[in-house]
């Protein structure tokens, strides 16, 4: 019953997140996007993310609280990146603090020891820096600054291995989706596709579906 309620709440939060992203951050000219193809994607992600989080952590209220808040933020970030190709600092940066608080209070489900934190910190710094350096030859905008900031909190909260698995899963999903859209001529080879939604989907999968 708990997971069913969580799924319903997730579907509702997905819809609310889509409507927030349609308005905030403010669009040029103050326009508000109507309900479109992005809406069901965010709604379904929210439902699945909330259901998975409740199913995994309902036996540990402290872990459920920390991961739940993080998941709420990820769903909203998914919506804003789909809508505006933007992961706002006002959401991504506090998630770094949340991840550190989860460790400090002992409520983090993935990073438990000082050694775990050391590896998580190394990954949280090294992976974004490495991706930034790899993206330089492809020009400005090859990878978003918001993506890199989000990776810091993913690494600190979920640990080095889950960060790696989430990145791989996100990259594979991005490759499949982009390939399908190019073949069906919905995109061209020069189209810009935000990586944030794929990164978020991969991170959610690694944190909620993969064993600790």
N, C-alpha and C positions, 0 to 999 in steps of 0.2 A: 504493500500500500504506500509506503514511504517513497519508493522509487516512482510510482505512478504519479503521486502528487508532485514530486520533483520534476518529472517530465512535463507535466502540465504547466508548472511555473516556468520551466525553461522555454517552452513554446511561447508563453506570454512575454517573457523577457526578450526573446528573440524578436518578437514583433515590436515591442517598445524600443529596443535598440535600433532597429531599422528606421523607425520614425524619428528617433533622436538624430541618427546619422543623416537623415534627410534634411535636417535643420541646422545641426551643429557639427563641427564649427560652421559659422555662418557662411552660406554659399554666396558667390558673387551675385550682386543684385538682389540679395535677400530671397532668392527663389527657394522653393520647397519641392523636392522630388516626390512624385506620387508613388503609390505602390506599384512595383514592377518585378522583374525576375529576381532581383536581389532579395526581396522580402521573404519568399519561401525558403531561400537558402539560409538566411540568418535565423528564421524561425526553426527550421529543422536542426541546425547546428545547436541552437539553444536547448531544444528539447533533448537531443542526444547527449549533450555535455552535462546538463543537470541530472539526467537519468543515470549516466555513468558515474558521476561524482557521488550521488547518493548511494548507488549500489555498492560502491567500493568503500566509502568512508562512514556509512551510517552508524557503524559500531563504535566510532571514535569521534565524539562531538568536536573536540579541539581541532583535529585534522580536517574534519568536514568544514569547520568554520573558515580555516585559512585557505584551503583549496577552493571552497565555495566562493569566497570573495574573489579569488584569483580568476576563477572561471567566469564569474559575472563580468569582470573587466575584460576578459578575452572575447567574450561574445560581443560586447560593445565595440571593441577594437576591430573585430571581424567586420562589423557593420560599417564603421567609419572608413576602413580601408577599401571595402567594396564600393562605397559611395564616392569617396573623395581621394582615394589613394593616399590616405593619411592615417598615421598612428600618433595621436596627440600626446605630447610630453606630459600633459596634466594627468594622463592615465598611466603611461608607460613608466615614468620615473617613480611614482609612489609604489609601483609593484616591486621595485628593487628593495624598498624599505620593508614591504610586506614579507618578501622572501627572507630577509635577514631576521625579521621579527619571528618568523616561523621557526628558524633555527634557535634563536636566543631563548625562546620559551619552551623548546623541546617538543613543539607541536607539529613540526615539519615531518611529513610522512616519508621523505626520501633522503634527506641529508641529516644524519644523526650524530656523527662523530666529528672531531676536529679535522681528521684526515679527509672525511667526506667533504667538509667545507673547503678544505684546501684545494681538492680536485675540482669542486664545483666552482670555486672562485677562479681557478686557472682557466677552466672552460668558459666561464661567463665573460672573461676578459679576452682570452685568446681567440675564441671563435669569431666574435664580432670584428676584432682587429684583423684577423686573417681574411675574413670575407670582404672587409673594406679594401684591403690591399689587393685582393684578387679582382675586385670590381673596378679599380682605377683605370686599367687600360680600356675599359668599355665606356668610359665617359661619365660625367655627372648624372646621377639618377639611376645608375645601374643597380644599385641597392639602396633602399631608403634608410635614412638615419633612424627613423622610427623602428624599422625592423631590427637594426643593430641594438638599439636601447632595449627593445623587448627581449632580445636574446640574453641580455645580461640577467634579467629577472628569471627567465626560464632556467638558465644555468644554475643560479643561486638557489632556486626553490626545488627544482627537480633533480639536480645533480648532473655530472658530466655525461654519463651514459645516456640518460633520458634526453638530454639536450641533443646529443649526437643522433639518437634514434628518431627524435622529432624532426631534425633537419633532413635526414634521409627520407623519411616518410613524406615530408612536405615537398621536397624536391621531386620525388617520384610522382606524387599527385599533380604537381604543377606541370611536369612533363607530359603526363597523360592528357590532362585537360587542355593544355595549349595545343598539343598535337591534334586532338579531336577538333578543336575550334579552327585551326588552320586548314585541316582537310575539308571541313565543312564550309570553309570560306567565311567564317564569322570573324576571323582575325587574319591579318597579313603578317608576314615575317618581320615587319617593322613596327607592329603594334606594341604598345607598352602594357604589360600585364603586372599588376601589383603582386609582390610575393607574399605580403603580409597575411592574406587569408589562408594561403597554403601553409605558411609557417605556423599559424595559429592552429589550424586543423591537425598538423603533425604534432605540435606540442600537446594538445588535448589528448590525442591518441596515446602518446607515450606516457603521459601522466596518469590517465584514467584506465586505459585498457591493458597496458603492459604490466607484468608482475614487478614488484619492487625489487 
